[in-house]
Amino acid sequence: MKKLDTNFEGITDTTGYLFSFAKCLSAALNCGGFQAYTEEIVASSGFAFRMWAAEDLCPSAMSIWEFKQQGPWVENGGITCNYVERLWGQEDLEEERRSEAVQMIQESIDQGVAAVVWDLSGSEWGLATGYDEGKQIFYTLKINGNEEQISYTQLGKLSIPILSVLTITGRTNKDSGQIVADTKALATNHLRGKEWCDNASGLAAYDTIIRFIQEKLDSESAWNLEYYLGTYAALKWYAWKFFEKYQENELAELYKNVYQSWQEAFDAKCSSDVTEEAVRTKIAGLLKQAKEAEAQAVEIMEL
C-alpha cells in the first residue's frame, strides 16, 4: 500500500470553481516535486485561455474537447507526461487500456506524483493519490478535497464511462522564450476557434454566454451562469500572472483587465439577484469588456 500526501493547498482558485483538470494538474505538480511549474502550467498548457459554452450553459460543455491533446498541451510547458484514453465506441479496448492506465498510475505514484484522472469527482477530474495492490484499489482525491477510493475495475467506468489518465514523468530543457512563444500559439489557436469542440469555443464563447444572460437567464439557471463565470474567472487569473512573470507587459495588462472583468461579473452574480435586469446588464457589460480586451490580446499574440 502506498499513499501520497497530495492536496490543493497553495493552488490559487479565486472563485472556488477553477477548472478541475487545471486544478488537479497544478496540485500533482505542486505536491510531486515540480513546484516551479505549479502556477504557469495552467497557462502554458493553454487552459488559462480556453472557453467552451453550450447554448444553455450546461456545465458538461467544458468537458467536450479532444482529450488526447492533453499530453502535447501539457508538454508545451516544459514537462513530459504519459497519457492513455478509451472513449465511446472503443469497448474492445476497455481491458487493455484500463490495464495500461493502472500501471501508469502505479508507476507515477511510486515516483511520488499523483495521477490526473477523469471522472473521479463526478464528471470532473480528480487525482489518484495512492494504491493498494492487495485490495486492488486506488486512493483518490476529489476536486472538493474529499478523499475516497475506487477499485481498479471501476477505472473508466464511473459517472461517464470513458477513460482518460495523465501522469507527469519528468522535465525537458525547453527554454522559457520558446514556452512563451508556443503558449501564445496555443492560446490564439483556441481563441480563434481552431480546436475541435461541439460547442462555441474561444472568443465565440463570449457571445453565447452574453446571449444567455440577456435572453434566457432566470433563477433556475442562475447556478449554470455562476459555474461558467467562476470557472473562467479563475482561469484568466493564470493568464494574467503568466504574462506578468515573463514581462510581457502589454499582454499582462490586458489579461489583468480580462481577469478583473470576469471576477467582478462572478462577484456580482454571487451577491445580487440575477433576475433583476440591472444585474444582468452589469454582468453582460463586464463580459463585453473582457471580450474586447481579450480580442486585443489575440491580435498582439499573433504578431
C-alpha positions as CSV (number, residue, x, y, z in Angstrom):
1,M,0.0,0.0,0.0
2,K,1.3,3.4,-0.9
3,K,-0.4,6.8,-0.5
4,L,0.9,10.3,-1.3
5,D,0.2,13.5,0.7
6,T,-1.4,15.4,-2.2
7,N,-3.7,18.3,-1.6
8,F,-4.9,21.6,-3.1
9,E,-3.1,23.8,-0.7
10,G,-1.2,26.6,-2.5
11,I,-3.3,26.3,-5.7
12,T,-4.8,29.7,-6.5
13,D,-8.6,29.5,-7.1
14,T,-10.1,32.9,-6.9
15,T,-13.7,31.7,-7.2
16,G,-13.8,28.1,-5.9
17,Y,-14.6,26.9,-9.5
18,L,-11.2,26.6,-11.1
19,F,-11.4,24.1,-14.0
20,S,-10.9,20.7,-12.4
21,F,-8.3,19.4,-14.9
22,A,-6.1,22.5,-14.3
23,K,-6.6,22.4,-10.6
24,C,-5.6,18.7,-10.4
25,L,-2.7,19.1,-12.7
26,S,-1.3,22.0,-10.6
27,A,-1.8,20.1,-7.4
28,A,0.0,17.0,-8.8
29,L,3.0,19.2,-9.8
30,N,3.0,21.2,-6.6
31,C,3.0,18.1,-4.3
32,G,5.1,15.9,-6.6
33,G,8.4,17.9,-6.7
34,F,7.6,20.1,-9.7
35,Q,6.7,23.3,-7.8
36,A,8.4,25.5,-10.4
37,Y,5.6,24.5,-12.9
38,T,2.7,24.7,-10.5
39,E,1.3,28.1,-11.5
40,E,2.4,28.6,-15.0
41,I,1.3,25.2,-16.3
42,V,-2.3,26.4,-16.4
43,A,-1.3,29.0,-19.0
44,S,1.5,27.1,-20.8
45,S,-0.9,24.2,-21.4
46,G,-3.4,26.7,-22.9
47,F,-6.1,26.1,-20.3
48,A,-6.0,29.6,-18.9
49,F,-7.3,30.7,-22.3
50,R,-9.8,28.0,-23.2
51,M,-13.5,28.7,-23.0
52,W,-16.4,26.4,-24.1
53,A,-20.0,27.4,-23.9
54,A,-23.2,25.5,-24.6
55,E,-26.3,27.5,-25.5
56,D,-28.0,26.5,-22.2
57,L,-24.7,26.9,-20.3
58,C,-24.7,23.2,-19.5
59,P,-21.5,22.6,-17.4
60,S,-20.7,19.4,-19.3
61,A,-19.7,21.6,-22.3
62,M,-16.5,22.3,-20.5
63,S,-15.6,18.6,-20.9
64,I,-16.2,18.3,-24.6
65,W,-12.9,18.7,-26.3
66,E,-10.2,16.5,-27.7
67,F,-8.9,14.7,-24.6
68,K,-5.9,13.2,-26.3
69,Q,-4.5,16.7,-26.8
70,Q,-3.8,16.8,-23.0
71,G,-0.4,15.2,-23.5
72,P,1.1,17.7,-26.0
73,W,-0.6,20.7,-24.4
74,V,0.8,19.9,-21.0
75,E,4.3,19.1,-22.5
76,N,4.3,22.6,-24.0
77,G,5.2,23.8,-20.6
78,G,8.5,22.0,-20.4
79,I,7.5,18.8,-18.7
80,T,7.0,15.3,-20.0
81,C,4.0,13.1,-19.4
82,N,2.2,9.8,-20.3
83,Y,-1.4,9.6,-21.4
84,V,-3.9,6.9,-22.1
85,E,-7.6,7.0,-23.0
86,R,-10.5,4.9,-24.0
87,L,-13.6,6.6,-25.5
88,W,-17.0,5.6,-26.6
89,G,-17.1,3.1,-29.4
90,Q,-13.8,1.5,-28.1
91,E,-15.3,-1.1,-25.9
92,D,-13.0,-3.7,-27.5
93,L,-10.0,-1.8,-26.0
94,E,-11.5,-1.4,-22.5
95,E,-9.5,-4.1,-20.6
96,E,-6.3,-3.3,-22.5
97,R,-6.5,0.5,-21.8
98,R,-7.6,0.0,-18.2
99,S,-4.6,-2.3,-17.6
100,E,-2.3,0.3,-19.1
101,A,-3.8,3.0,-17.0
102,V,-3.5,1.1,-13.8
103,Q,0.2,0.5,-14.5
104,M,0.7,4.2,-15.4
105,I,-0.9,5.4,-12.2
106,Q,1.0,3.0,-10.0
107,E,4.3,4.0,-11.6
108,S,3.5,7.7,-11.2
109,I,2.6,7.2,-7.5
110,D,5.8,5.2,-7.0
111,Q,7.7,8.2,-8.3
112,G,5.8,10.5,-5.9
113,V,3.4,12.2,-8.3
114,A,-0.4,11.8,-8.2
115,A,-2.1,11.0,-11.5
116,V,-4.8,13.2,-13.1
117,V,-7.8,11.0,-13.8
118,W,-11.1,11.8,-15.5
119,D,-14.4,11.4,-13.5
120,L,-13.0,10.8,-10.1
121,S,-15.0,13.8,-8.9
122,G,-18.3,13.0,-10.6
123,S,-18.0,14.1,-14.2
124,E,-14.9,16.2,-13.2
125,W,-11.2,15.4,-13.0
126,G,-9.7,14.2,-9.7
127,L,-6.4,12.7,-8.5
128,A,-5.3,9.2,-7.9
129,T,-3.0,9.6,-4.9
130,G,-2.3,6.1,-3.8
131,Y,-2.9,2.4,-4.4
132,D,-3.2,-0.9,-2.5
133,E,-2.2,-3.8,-4.8
134,G,-3.6,-6.4,-2.3
135,K,-7.0,-4.8,-2.2
136,Q,-6.8,-3.7,-5.9
137,I,-7.9,-0.2,-5.1
138,F,-6.8,3.4,-5.8
139,Y,-7.0,6.1,-3.2
140,T,-8.4,9.3,-4.7
141,L,-8.7,13.0,-4.0
142,K,-11.8,14.7,-5.4
143,I,-11.9,18.3,-6.6
144,N,-13.7,19.3,-3.4
145,G,-10.9,17.9,-1.3
146,N,-12.7,14.8,-0.2
147,E,-10.7,11.5,-0.1
148,E,-12.3,8.3,-1.4
149,Q,-11.2,5.1,-3.1
150,I,-12.2,3.1,-6.2
151,S,-11.4,-0.4,-7.3
152,Y,-9.1,-0.9,-10.3
153,T,-12.1,-2.3,-12.2
154,Q,-14.0,1.0,-11.7
155,L,-11.4,3.0,-13.6
156,G,-13.0,4.4,-16.7
157,K,-16.5,3.1,-15.6
158,L,-17.8,5.8,-13.3
159,S,-20.4,8.5,-14.0
160,I,-19.4,8.9,-17.6
161,P,-17.8,5.7,-18.7
162,I,-14.7,6.8,-20.6
163,L,-11.1,6.6,-19.6
164,S,-8.6,9.4,-19.5
165,V,-5.4,9.4,-17.4
166,L,-2.4,11.7,-17.5
167,T,0.7,11.3,-15.5
168,I,3.8,13.6,-15.2
169,T,7.1,11.8,-15.9
170,G,9.8,14.5,-16.0
171,R,11.2,17.7,-17.3
172,T,12.6,18.9,-20.6
173,N,15.2,21.6,-21.4
174,K,12.8,23.8,-23.2
175,D,13.7,27.4,-22.7
176,S,11.3,30.0,-21.4
177,G,11.3,32.0,-24.6
178,Q,10.1,29.1,-26.6
179,I,7.5,28.2,-23.9
180,V,6.1,31.8,-24.1
181,A,6.0,31.7,-27.9
182,D,4.3,28.3,-28.1
183,T,1.8,29.3,-25.4
184,K,0.8,32.3,-27.5
185,A,0.3,29.9,-30.4
186,L,-1.8,27.6,-28.3
187,A,-3.9,30.4,-26.9
188,T,-4.6,32.0,-30.3
189,N,-5.4,28.7,-31.9
190,H,-8.1,28.1,-29.3
191,L,-9.4,31.6,-29.1
192,R,-9.8,31.7,-32.9
193,G,-12.0,28.6,-32.7
194,K,-9.5,26.2,-34.3
195,E,-9.5,23.5,-31.6
196,W,-12.2,20.8,-32.0
197,C,-15.3,21.3,-29.9
198,D,-19.0,20.6,-30.3
199,N,-20.0,23.9,-28.7
200,A,-19.0,27.6,-29.1
201,S,-15.4,28.0,-28.1
202,G,-12.7,30.6,-27.7
203,L,-13.8,34.2,-28.3
204,A,-17.1,32.9,-29.7
205,A,-18.0,31.6,-26.3
206,Y,-18.4,35.2,-25.1
207,D,-21.3,35.8,-27.4
208,T,-23.0,32.5,-26.3
209,I,-22.7,33.4,-22.6
210,I,-23.8,37.0,-23.1
211,R,-26.8,36.0,-25.2
212,F,-27.8,33.5,-22.5
213,I,-27.6,36.3,-19.9
214,Q,-29.7,38.6,-22.0
215,E,-32.3,36.2,-23.3
216,K,-32.6,33.0,-21.1
217,L,-31.2,33.6,-17.6
218,D,-33.7,33.0,-14.8
219,S,-33.5,31.9,-11.1
220,E,-33.4,28.2,-12.2
221,S,-30.4,28.6,-14.5
222,A,-28.5,31.1,-12.2
223,W,-26.2,28.4,-10.9
224,N,-25.1,27.5,-14.5
225,L,-24.0,31.1,-15.0
226,E,-22.2,31.0,-11.7
227,Y,-20.3,27.9,-12.7
228,Y,-19.3,29.4,-16.0
229,L,-18.2,32.8,-14.5
230,G,-16.4,31.1,-11.7
231,T,-14.5,28.7,-14.0
232,Y,-13.3,31.2,-16.5
233,A,-12.6,34.0,-13.9
234,A,-10.3,31.6,-12.0
235,L,-8.5,30.6,-15.3
236,K,-8.0,34.1,-16.5
237,W,-6.0,34.9,-13.3
238,Y,-3.4,32.4,-14.6
239,A,-3.2,34.0,-18.0
240,W,-2.5,37.4,-16.3
241,K,0.2,36.0,-14.0
242,F,1.9,34.1,-16.8
243,F,2.5,37.2,-18.9
244,E,3.4,39.2,-15.8
245,K,6.0,36.6,-14.9
246,Y,7.6,36.8,-18.3
247,Q,7.4,40.6,-18.5
248,E,5.0,40.6,-21.5
249,N,3.7,43.8,-20.1
250,E,1.1,44.7,-22.7
251,L,-0.4,41.3,-22.6
252,A,-0.2,41.2,-18.8
253,E,-2.2,44.4,-18.5
254,L,-4.8,43.2,-21.0
255,Y,-5.2,39.9,-19.1
256,K,-5.4,41.7,-15.8
257,N,-8.3,43.6,-17.2
258,V,-9.8,40.4,-18.6
259,Y,-9.5,38.6,-15.3
260,Q,-10.9,41.6,-13.3
261,S,-13.9,41.8,-15.5
262,W,-14.7,38.1,-15.2
263,Q,-14.1,38.2,-11.4
264,E,-16.3,41.2,-11.0
265,A,-19.0,39.5,-13.0
266,F,-18.7,36.4,-10.8
267,D,-18.9,38.5,-7.6
268,A,-21.9,40.4,-9.0
269,K,-23.7,37.1,-9.7
270,C,-23.0,35.8,-6.2
271,S,-24.0,38.9,-4.4
272,S,-27.1,40.0,-6.4
273,D,-30.4,38.8,-7.8
274,V,-29.7,37.9,-11.4
275,T,-33.4,38.1,-12.2
276,E,-33.1,41.9,-11.9
277,E,-32.4,43.5,-15.3
278,A,-29.8,45.9,-13.9
279,V,-27.8,43.0,-12.6
280,R,-28.0,41.1,-15.9
281,T,-27.0,44.2,-17.8
282,K,-24.0,44.8,-15.5
283,I,-22.7,41.2,-15.9
284,A,-23.2,41.2,-19.7
285,G,-21.4,44.5,-19.9
286,L,-18.4,43.2,-17.9
287,L,-18.1,40.2,-20.2
288,K,-18.2,42.5,-23.2
289,Q,-15.3,44.5,-21.7
290,A,-13.4,41.2,-21.2
291,K,-14.1,40.1,-24.7
292,E,-12.8,43.4,-26.1
293,A,-9.6,43.2,-24.1
294,E,-9.0,39.5,-24.9
295,A,-9.6,40.2,-28.6
296,Q,-6.9,42.8,-28.4
297,A,-4.6,40.3,-26.7
298,V,-5.2,37.8,-29.5
299,E,-4.1,40.3,-32.1
300,I,-0.9,41.0,-30.2
301,M,-0.1,37.3,-29.7
302,E,-0.5,36.7,-33.4
303,L,2.2,39.3,-34.3
